[in-house]
Amino acid sequence: MSAVVARRVAAVCGVFVGDAAAQPLHWIYDQKKLDDIIGGKEEVEFWPTSHNPFYTLNTGQNSGYGDQPYVILKSLVENKGLNITALNKATVDFFGPGTEYDNPNRPGEKPIQGRWLHKSLMDFLQNHKEGKPETGSADKSADCCIRMVPVVALYAGQADMLERVRQVVQVTQNDELLMAAALTGARILENFILNGNNPSAVEDVITELSKPTRKSPTDLDEKMVECLKQVLEAKECPHTEVAVKFGRNCYVPGNLQTSLHAITTNDNFQSAVRSTIKAGGCNSSRAGYIGACTAAKYGLEAVPDSWKTKTDRYQEVLKLAQELVKISL
């Protein structure tokens, strides 16, 4: 297996490990409450009991963020590449009526027992049910940064990679700012997959986004350049403070900025994911993207074996990732 192929596999596995690691402490916006739960411990990953104020899952399971690239990964492997019609069906089959996400507990007292259906997926299901040609939601949550990971892992280095990402994101989310952030995040992940531990990956993407001849341009690329520069300017600041500054919520571009700060200020997979778990808020979405980038950056061997073991579907997604990279493009 070549180094680039190994990094493709690592990126896919990293997104699921990162997301699962954060899931029990997901969506805690009261920093004092989170600090009291953690009690100064360094090993905050895979917390043994859920303290999520919205939903309760077993430790080791993926959140609603991590389940989305799982569906996309399986669809890519089963169809030997991107097939939007098949992906639409797979998304309905996994998140729609009669599934674990069709949760009767949702209207009840929080936290609910079981899975939490995200706004973008609710809108997708409704749009799909109504037969609308465009099924994407206007929701600006960071689902987009997680969904694109298997797509980038497969198509990195291909001329149509960004357009493939755009197609996949548009299935459930279709907003101009969100798309600009998703494509920016995809460019950075691609850089790590192709180049490994490149300390200037963010700077490289700034340069790329500034070119008139760049691929898949958006009208908000200039805004994304400013967002990336803000991340670099905040390198000396503690991650938790930066998360507050950029926003600990689910929305891009702040969510992406906070993720990139963890990626650029930590020198290993563990510390990057741990730092963003401790920062609270929507840390599962961030930990998933951070996990993908840092696994690609440092290699799958940088992901601790104990973390892999604690991720329920790790062996399954590892096999799927190995099948993914065999697809001929």
Backbone hydrogen bonds, N-H to C=O, Kabsch-Sander energy under -0.5 kcal/mol:
donor,donor_aa,acceptor,acceptor_aa,energy
6,A,2,S,-2.5
7,R,3,A,-1.9
8,R,4,V,-1.9
9,V,5,V,-2.1
10,A,6,A,-2.4
11,A,7,R,-2.3
12,V,8,R,-1.7
13,C,9,V,-2.4
14,G,10,A,-2.9
15,V,11,A,-1.5
16,F,12,V,-1.0
17,V,13,C,-2.0
18,G,14,G,-2.6
19,D,15,V,-1.8
20,A,16,F,-2.2
21,A,17,V,-2.3
22,A,18,G,-1.3
23,Q,19,D,-1.4
25,L,22,A,-1.9
26,H,23,Q,-1.7
27,W,281,G,-2.0
28,I,25,L,-0.7
28,I,281,G,-0.7
29,Y,27,W,-0.8
31,Q,29,Y,-1.0
34,L,30,D,-2.3
35,D,31,Q,-2.9
36,D,32,K,-2.5
37,I,33,K,-2.1
38,I,34,L,-2.6
39,G,35,D,-2.6
41,K,38,I,-1.3
44,V,42,E,-1.7
46,F,21,A,-2.0
47,W,21,A,-0.5
47,W,44,V,-0.6
51,H,24,P,-2.9
56,T,112,I,-2.0
60,G,20,A,-0.5
61,Q,58,N,-1.9
67,D,63,S,-2.0
68,Q,64,G,-0.5
68,Q,65,Y,-0.9
70,Y,66,G,-1.0
71,V,67,D,-1.8
72,I,68,Q,-2.0
73,L,69,P,-3.0
74,K,70,Y,-2.3
75,S,71,V,-2.1
76,L,72,I,-2.6
77,V,73,L,-2.2
78,E,74,K,-2.8
79,N,75,S,-2.0
80,K,77,V,-1.0
81,G,76,L,-2.4
87,L,83,N,-2.4
88,N,84,I,-2.7
89,K,85,T,-1.8
90,A,86,A,-2.5
91,T,87,L,-2.4
92,V,88,N,-2.1
93,D,89,K,-2.7
94,F,90,A,-1.6
95,F,91,T,-2.5
96,G,92,V,-2.4
99,T,96,G,-1.7
102,D,99,T,-1.3
103,N,101,Y,-2.1
106,R,103,N,-1.5
108,G,105,N,-1.9
112,I,54,F,-2.5
114,G,56,T,-2.1
114,G,112,I,-0.6
117,L,115,R,-0.5
118,H,116,W,-0.5
122,M,118,H,-2.3
123,D,119,K,-2.5
124,F,120,S,-2.3
125,L,121,L,-2.7
126,Q,122,M,-2.0
127,N,123,D,-2.9
128,H,124,F,-3.0
129,K,125,L,-2.2
130,E,126,Q,-2.0
131,G,128,H,-1.2
132,K,127,N,-2.4
135,T,133,P,-0.7
137,S,172,T,-2.2
142,A,250,C,-1.9
144,C,141,S,-1.0
145,C,142,A,-1.1
146,I,142,A,-0.8
146,I,143,D,-1.1
147,R,143,D,-2.9
148,M,144,C,-1.4
149,V,146,I,-1.3
152,V,148,M,-2.7
153,A,149,V,-2.6
154,L,150,P,-1.8
155,Y,151,V,-2.7
156,A,152,V,-2.1
158,Q,155,Y,-2.7
161,M,158,Q,-1.7
164,R,160,D,-2.2
165,V,161,M,-2.2
166,R,162,L,-2.5
167,Q,163,E,-2.2
168,V,164,R,-2.1
169,V,165,V,-2.8
170,Q,166,R,-2.4
171,V,167,Q,-0.6
171,V,168,V,-0.8
172,T,168,V,-0.6
172,T,169,V,-1.1
173,Q,169,V,-2.7
174,N,137,S,-3.9
179,M,175,D,-2.6
180,A,176,E,-2.0
181,A,177,L,-2.2
182,A,178,L,-2.7
183,L,179,M,-2.6
184,T,180,A,-1.8
185,G,181,A,-2.8
186,A,182,A,-2.1
187,R,183,L,-2.1
188,I,184,T,-1.9
189,L,185,G,-2.3
190,E,186,A,-2.6
191,N,187,R,-1.9
192,F,188,I,-1.8
193,I,189,L,-2.3
194,L,190,E,-2.6
195,N,191,N,-2.4
196,G,192,F,-2.4
198,N,196,G,-2.3
201,A,198,N,-1.6
204,D,200,S,-2.8
205,V,201,A,-1.9
206,I,202,V,-2.1
207,T,203,E,-2.3
208,E,204,D,-2.3
209,L,205,V,-2.9
210,S,206,I,-1.0
211,K,208,E,-1.4
214,R,211,K,-1.5
221,D,218,T,-1.3
224,M,220,L,-1.9
225,V,221,D,-2.2
226,E,222,E,-1.8
227,C,223,K,-2.0
228,L,224,M,-2.4
229,K,225,V,-2.3
230,Q,226,E,-2.0
231,V,227,C,-1.5
232,L,228,L,-1.9
233,E,229,K,-2.2
234,A,230,Q,-1.0
234,A,231,V,-0.6
235,K,232,L,-1.3
237,C,234,A,-1.8
242,V,238,P,-2.1
243,A,239,H,-2.7
244,V,240,T,-1.6
245,K,241,E,-2.1
246,F,242,V,-3.1
247,G,243,A,-2.0
252,V,140,K,-2.3
255,N,251,Y,-2.4
257,Q,253,P,-2.5
258,T,254,G,-2.5
259,S,255,N,-2.0
260,L,256,L,-2.6
261,H,257,Q,-2.0
262,A,258,T,-1.7
263,I,259,S,-2.1
264,T,260,L,-2.4
265,T,261,H,-1.3
266,N,262,A,-0.7
272,A,268,N,-1.6
273,V,269,F,-2.2
274,R,270,Q,-2.9
275,S,271,S,-2.4
276,T,272,A,-1.3
277,I,273,V,-1.9
278,K,274,R,-2.3
279,A,275,S,-0.8
280,G,277,I,-1.5
281,G,28,I,-2.9
282,C,248,R,-3.3
283,N,281,G,-2.1
286,R,282,C,-1.3
287,A,283,N,-3.0
288,G,284,S,-2.0
289,Y,285,S,-1.8
290,I,286,R,-3.1
291,G,287,A,-2.4
292,A,288,G,-2.0
293,C,289,Y,-2.4
294,T,290,I,-3.0
295,A,291,G,-1.9
296,A,292,A,-2.0
297,K,293,C,-2.3
298,Y,294,T,-2.6
299,G,295,A,-2.1
302,A,299,G,-1.9
303,V,300,L,-1.5
308,K,304,P,-1.9
309,T,305,D,-2.5
310,K,306,S,-1.5
311,T,307,W,-0.9
311,T,308,K,-0.8
312,D,60,G,-2.1
312,D,310,K,-0.8
314,Y,311,T,-2.1
317,V,313,R,-2.6
318,L,314,Y,-2.5
319,K,315,Q,-1.9
320,L,316,E,-2.2
321,A,317,V,-2.7
322,Q,318,L,-2.1
323,E,319,K,-1.8
324,L,320,L,-2.6
325,V,321,A,-1.9
326,K,323,E,-1.2
327,I,324,L,-1.6
